[in-house]
Amino acid sequence: APAGAGGAGGGAPAGLAAIFGDIKKIDQSKGRTEGLRHVTKDMKSKGAPAKVAAAPARKPSGRGAPAGPKGTPVVKLVQKRWLVENQGPGEPVVLEEGVDKEKEVYIAGCVGATIVVKAKAKAMTLDGCHNTQVVFESLLSSCEVVNCKRVKVQTKGSCLAFAVDKTDGITVYLSPESRGAQIVTSKSSEMNVSFPDGPGEDADWIELPIPEQFVTTVGDDNKLRSKVSELYG
């Protein structure tokens, strides 16, 4: 972490130097006032009355997983897209008949649900799902996960790419056939990828965190150079 700046210049009164030192300790990242102390009269500059007021307490945001789906459960085919919406805990929702390489699967608003797609589809999207797990056979193109929390996505066959956006908490399970898949992430956290260390059902599984922290520098050619933080080994 970057180090703090040096102390107040020579000639500053001892009381003011102490105040400046305390100000540097204040955590202002989230509106906190930790580190503030009462300013007495002898610490104030002449003719410059000052007051230090504590910031109002922050109210809990109330953000968290919803108690359940908000809408009516839906499983239906609309043109060339399967819609699986507002599913909750209980028996898994299984899609097989009517799924093919020309149809997409759109899963939205599910909470605590399990979705199983047993046939190869064109593409798949998870949107606004919580505590939901999805297992699919294969995809012709990619699987997109957006605005989700604590989800698990597993491919048993092939999938060229995964795109994760605005998602907090996801584990992507890759099959041996999909080990070379690209995983593109943005504005997401708590991401992991799990894959077998070899072929066969008896292979051990390896789980690794997907990097969230990077180090960027400016090169001599005036272009940016970014690399994964050493925190990830």
QUITAMO-V85057 format. One record per pair of residues at least 6 apart in sequence whose ideal C-beta (glycine too) atoms are under 7 Angstrom apart, sorted by the first residue. I is the first residue (numbers start at 1). J is the second residue. D is the distance in whole Angstrom. If there is no record, write none. Layout:
i=<I/I>
j=<J/J>
d=<D/D>
//
This chain:
i=<4/7/7/8/8/8/15/15/16/19/19/22/22/25/26/26/26/26/27/27/31/31/33/33/36/38/39/39/44/65/65/65/65/66/66/68/68/69/69/69/69/69/69/70/70/71/71/71/72/73/73/74/74/74/75/75/76/77/80/80/80/81/81/81/82/82/82/82/82/83/84/84/84/84/85/85/86/86/87/87/87/87/88/88/88/89/89/92/92/92/93/93/94/94/95/95/95/96/96/99/99/99/100/101/101/101/101/102/103/103/104/104/104/104/105/105/105/106/107/107/107/107/107/108/108/108/109/109/110/110/111/111/111/112/112/113/114/115/116/117/117/118/119/120/120/120/121/122/122/123/123/123/123/124/124/124/125/126/126/126/126/126/127/127/128/128/129/129/130/130/130/131/132/133/133/134/135/135/136/137/137/138/138/138/138/139/141/142/142/142/142/142/143/143/143/144/145/145/145/145/145/146/146/146/147/147/148/148/149/149/150/151/151/152/152/153/153/153/154/155/155/155/156/157/157/158/158/159/159/160/161/161/161/162/162/162/163/164/164/164/164/164/165/165/165/166/166/167/168/168/168/169/170/171/171/172/172/173/174/174/174/176/176/179/183/183/185/185/189/191/191/192/192/192/192/193/193/194/194/194/195/195/196/196/197/197/197/209/211/211/211/213/213/214/214/214/214/215/215/215/216/216/216/217/218/219>
j=<24/17/21/16/17/20/42/43/43/39/43/35/37/35/33/34/35/36/34/35/55/58/54/55/52/52/50/52/50/111/130/131/149/111/130/88/111/86/87/88/109/110/111/86/109/85/86/109/86/86/87/83/85/86/84/93/83/98/102/103/104/103/104/106/95/99/103/105/106/106/93/105/107/115/108/109/109/110/93/110/113/115/111/112/113/112/113/114/115/116/113/115/116/118/105/117/118/118/119/117/119/121/119/120/121/122/140/122/121/122/121/122/123/124/117/121/124/125/115/125/126/129/134/127/128/129/128/129/129/132/130/131/132/131/132/132/133/134/135/136/137/137/137/137/138/140/139/140/141/139/140/141/142/136/139/143/144/134/145/148/151/153/146/147/147/148/148/151/148/149/150/150/151/151/152/153/154/156/155/156/157/155/157/158/159/159/160/159/160/161/162/163/153/159/162/163/151/153/164/167/170/165/166/167/166/167/167/170/168/169/169/169/170/171/173/170/172/173/173/174/175/178/175/175/177/177/178/178/181/181/181/182/184/172/181/183/184/170/183/185/188/191/186/187/188/187/188/188/188/189/190/190/191/192/194/183/193/194/181/193/195/196/199/195/193/210/191/210/212/209/210/207/208/209/210/208/210/205/206/207/205/206/203/205/203/204/206/232/228/229/232/229/231/226/227/228/229/226/227/229/224/225/226/225/224/225>
d=<5/6/7/7/4/5/6/4/7/7/6/6/6/4/7/7/4/6/5/7/6/6/6/5/6/7/6/5/6/7/4/6/6/6/6/5/5/4/7/5/6/6/5/7/6/7/4/6/6/5/6/6/4/6/5/6/6/6/6/5/7/7/5/6/6/7/6/5/7/5/6/7/5/6/5/5/5/7/5/4/4/7/6/6/6/4/7/4/7/5/7/5/5/6/7/5/7/4/5/6/4/5/7/6/7/6/5/6/6/6/6/5/5/7/6/5/5/5/6/7/5/6/6/4/6/7/5/7/4/5/5/6/7/5/7/5/5/5/5/4/6/6/6/6/4/7/6/5/6/6/7/5/6/6/6/5/5/6/5/6/6/7/5/6/5/7/5/6/7/5/6/5/5/7/4/5/5/7/6/5/5/7/3/5/7/5/6/7/6/4/7/6/6/6/5/5/7/6/5/5/6/5/6/7/5/7/5/7/5/5/4/7/5/5/7/7/5/7/4/6/5/5/5/6/6/5/6/5/5/6/6/4/7/6/6/5/5/6/7/5/5/6/5/6/7/5/6/4/7/5/6/4/5/5/6/6/5/5/6/7/4/6/5/6/6/6/6/6/6/7/4/6/7/6/6/6/6/6/7/4/7/6/4/6/6/5/5/7/5/7/5/4/6/5/7/6/6/7/6/6/6/7/4/5/6/5>
//
